[in-house]
Amino acid sequence: VRQQYESVATKNLQEAEEWYKSK
């Protein structure tokens, strides 16, 4: 469960960075 959570957190962080750069 922890590994899955970290995987999702990393994915969300990458998406947030891309979203921020796209604005």
CHARMM internal coordinates of N, CA and C (Angstrom, degrees):
IC EDIT
DIST 1 N 1 CA 1.4695
DIST 1 CA 1 C 1.5232
ANGL 1 N 1 CA 1 C 109.41
DIST 1 C 2 N 1.3274
ANGL 1 CA 1 C 2 N 116.98
DIHE 1 N 1 CA 1 C 2 N -43.71
DIST 2 N 2 CA 1.4648
ANGL 1 C 2 N 2 CA 119.02
DIHE 1 CA 1 C 2 N 2 CA -178.66
DIST 2 CA 2 C 1.5294
ANGL 2 N 2 CA 2 C 110.49
DIHE 1 C 2 N 2 CA 2 C -63.38
DIST 2 C 3 N 1.3165
ANGL 2 CA 2 C 3 N 115.92
DIHE 2 N 2 CA 2 C 3 N -42.08
DIST 3 N 3 CA 1.4638
ANGL 2 C 3 N 3 CA 118.73
DIHE 2 CA 2 C 3 N 3 CA -178.95
DIST 3 CA 3 C 1.5308
ANGL 3 N 3 CA 3 C 110.24
DIHE 2 C 3 N 3 CA 3 C -62.70
DIST 3 C 4 N 1.3294
ANGL 3 CA 3 C 4 N 115.12
DIHE 3 N 3 CA 3 C 4 N -39.59
DIST 4 N 4 CA 1.4633
ANGL 3 C 4 N 4 CA 118.97
DIHE 3 CA 3 C 4 N 4 CA 179.18
DIST 4 CA 4 C 1.5244
ANGL 4 N 4 CA 4 C 110.15
DIHE 3 C 4 N 4 CA 4 C -64.51
DIST 4 C 5 N 1.3328
ANGL 4 CA 4 C 5 N 116.02
DIHE 4 N 4 CA 4 C 5 N -41.30
DIST 5 N 5 CA 1.4657
ANGL 4 C 5 N 5 CA 120.19
DIHE 4 CA 4 C 5 N 5 CA -179.53
DIST 5 CA 5 C 1.5315
ANGL 5 N 5 CA 5 C 110.28
DIHE 4 C 5 N 5 CA 5 C -63.40
DIST 5 C 6 N 1.3140
ANGL 5 CA 5 C 6 N 116.68
DIHE 5 N 5 CA 5 C 6 N -43.08
DIST 6 N 6 CA 1.4665
ANGL 5 C 6 N 6 CA 119.96
DIHE 5 CA 5 C 6 N 6 CA 179.92
DIST 6 CA 6 C 1.5258
ANGL 6 N 6 CA 6 C 110.05
DIHE 5 C 6 N 6 CA 6 C -64.44
DIST 6 C 7 N 1.3388
ANGL 6 CA 6 C 7 N 115.99
DIHE 6 N 6 CA 6 C 7 N -37.28
DIST 7 N 7 CA 1.4566
ANGL 6 C 7 N 7 CA 119.84
DIHE 6 CA 6 C 7 N 7 CA 179.05
DIST 7 CA 7 C 1.5230
ANGL 7 N 7 CA 7 C 110.33
DIHE 6 C 7 N 7 CA 7 C -63.69
DIST 7 C 8 N 1.3199
ANGL 7 CA 7 C 8 N 116.06
DIHE 7 N 7 CA 7 C 8 N -44.01
DIST 8 N 8 CA 1.4650
ANGL 7 C 8 N 8 CA 120.38
DIHE 7 CA 7 C 8 N 8 CA 179.57
DIST 8 CA 8 C 1.5228
ANGL 8 N 8 CA 8 C 110.12
DIHE 7 C 8 N 8 CA 8 C -66.47
DIST 8 C 9 N 1.3182
ANGL 8 CA 8 C 9 N 117.50
DIHE 8 N 8 CA 8 C 9 N -40.68
DIST 9 N 9 CA 1.4628
ANGL 8 C 9 N 9 CA 121.24
DIHE 8 CA 8 C 9 N 9 CA -179.43
DIST 9 CA 9 C 1.5280
ANGL 9 N 9 CA 9 C 109.89
DIHE 8 C 9 N 9 CA 9 C -62.44
DIST 9 C 10 N 1.3144
ANGL 9 CA 9 C 10 N 116.74
DIHE 9 N 9 CA 9 C 10 N -41.29
DIST 10 N 10 CA 1.4629
ANGL 9 C 10 N 10 CA 120.01
DIHE 9 CA 9 C 10 N 10 CA 179.53
DIST 10 CA 10 C 1.5205
ANGL 10 N 10 CA 10 C 110.19
DIHE 9 C 10 N 10 CA 10 C -65.32
DIST 10 C 11 N 1.3224
ANGL 10 CA 10 C 11 N 116.14
DIHE 10 N 10 CA 10 C 11 N -42.26
DIST 11 N 11 CA 1.4580
ANGL 10 C 11 N 11 CA 120.52
DIHE 10 CA 10 C 11 N 11 CA 179.40
DIST 11 CA 11 C 1.5228
ANGL 11 N 11 CA 11 C 110.00
DIHE 10 C 11 N 11 CA 11 C -62.23
DIST 11 C 12 N 1.3098
ANGL 11 CA 11 C 12 N 116.65
DIHE 11 N 11 CA 11 C 12 N -43.96
DIST 12 N 12 CA 1.4611
ANGL 11 C 12 N 12 CA 120.22
DIHE 11 CA 11 C 12 N 12 CA -179.56
DIST 12 CA 12 C 1.5226
ANGL 12 N 12 CA 12 C 110.51
DIHE 11 C 12 N 12 CA 12 C -64.43
DIST 12 C 13 N 1.3244
ANGL 12 CA 12 C 13 N 117.06
DIHE 12 N 12 CA 12 C 13 N -37.79
DIST 13 N 13 CA 1.4572
ANGL 12 C 13 N 13 CA 120.48
DIHE 12 CA 12 C 13 N 13 CA -179.93
DIST 13 CA 13 C 1.5249
ANGL 13 N 13 CA 13 C 109.95
DIHE 12 C 13 N 13 CA 13 C -64.56
DIST 13 C 14 N 1.3223
ANGL 13 CA 13 C 14 N 116.85
DIHE 13 N 13 CA 13 C 14 N -43.36
DIST 14 N 14 CA 1.4554
ANGL 13 C 14 N 14 CA 120.49
DIHE 13 CA 13 C 14 N 14 CA 179.68
DIST 14 CA 14 C 1.5222
ANGL 14 N 14 CA 14 C 110.51
DIHE 13 C 14 N 14 CA 14 C -63.62
DIST 14 C 15 N 1.3330
ANGL 14 CA 14 C 15 N 116.29
DIHE 14 N 14 CA 14 C 15 N -41.63
DIST 15 N 15 CA 1.4608
ANGL 14 C 15 N 15 CA 119.62
DIHE 14 CA 14 C 15 N 15 CA 179.43
DIST 15 CA 15 C 1.5231
ANGL 15 N 15 CA 15 C 110.24
DIHE 14 C 15 N 15 CA 15 C -65.36
DIST 15 C 16 N 1.3270
ANGL 15 CA 15 C 16 N 116.70
DIHE 15 N 15 CA 15 C 16 N -38.74
DIST 16 N 16 CA 1.4609
ANGL 15 C 16 N 16 CA 120.50
DIHE 15 CA 15 C 16 N 16 CA 179.98
DIST 16 CA 16 C 1.5225
ANGL 16 N 16 CA 16 C 110.02
DIHE 15 C 16 N 16 CA 16 C -64.31
DIST 16 C 17 N 1.3157
ANGL 16 CA 16 C 17 N 117.30
DIHE 16 N 16 CA 16 C 17 N -39.86
DIST 17 N 17 CA 1.4628
ANGL 16 C 17 N 17 CA 120.52
DIHE 16 CA 16 C 17 N 17 CA 179.60
DIST 17 CA 17 C 1.5262
ANGL 17 N 17 CA 17 C 110.10
DIHE 16 C 17 N 17 CA 17 C -65.73
DIST 17 C 18 N 1.3315
ANGL 17 CA 17 C 18 N 116.54
DIHE 17 N 17 CA 17 C 18 N -42.49
DIST 18 N 18 CA 1.4605
ANGL 17 C 18 N 18 CA 119.64
DIHE 17 CA 17 C 18 N 18 CA 179.72
DIST 18 CA 18 C 1.5215
ANGL 18 N 18 CA 18 C 110.17
DIHE 17 C 18 N 18 CA 18 C -65.17
DIST 18 C 19 N 1.3367
ANGL 18 CA 18 C 19 N 116.30
DIHE 18 N 18 CA 18 C 19 N -40.24
DIST 19 N 19 CA 1.4688
ANGL 18 C 19 N 19 CA 120.72
DIHE 18 CA 18 C 19 N 19 CA 179.95
DIST 19 CA 19 C 1.5258
ANGL 19 N 19 CA 19 C 109.91
DIHE 18 C 19 N 19 CA 19 C -64.37
DIST 19 C 20 N 1.3147
ANGL 19 CA 19 C 20 N 116.20
DIHE 19 N 19 CA 19 C 20 N -41.48
DIST 20 N 20 CA 1.4677
ANGL 19 C 20 N 20 CA 120.32
DIHE 19 CA 19 C 20 N 20 CA -179.08
DIST 20 CA 20 C 1.5286
ANGL 20 N 20 CA 20 C 110.44
DIHE 19 C 20 N 20 CA 20 C -65.66
DIST 20 C 21 N 1.3301
ANGL 20 CA 20 C 21 N 116.25
DIHE 20 N 20 CA 20 C 21 N -41.26
DIST 21 N 21 CA 1.4634
ANGL 20 C 21 N 21 CA 120.06
DIHE 20 CA 20 C 21 N 21 CA -179.01
DIST 21 CA 21 C 1.5290
ANGL 21 N 21 CA 21 C 110.68
DIHE 20 C 21 N 21 CA 21 C -68.66
DIST 21 C 22 N 1.3235
ANGL 21 CA 21 C 22 N 116.66
DIHE 21 N 21 CA 21 C 22 N -31.09
DIST 22 N 22 CA 1.4625
ANGL 21 C 22 N 22 CA 119.88
DIHE 21 CA 21 C 22 N 22 CA -175.87
DIST 22 CA 22 C 1.5226
ANGL 22 N 22 CA 22 C 111.48
DIHE 21 C 22 N 22 CA 22 C -75.96
DIST 22 C 23 N 1.3203
ANGL 22 CA 22 C 23 N 117.83
DIHE 22 N 22 CA 22 C 23 N -14.23
DIST 23 N 23 CA 1.4668
ANGL 22 C 23 N 23 CA 120.00
DIHE 22 CA 22 C 23 N 23 CA -178.09
DIST 23 CA 23 C 1.5296
ANGL 23 N 23 CA 23 C 110.41
DIHE 22 C 23 N 23 CA 23 C -87.28
END
COOR INIT
IC SEED 1 N 1 CA 1 C
IC BUILD
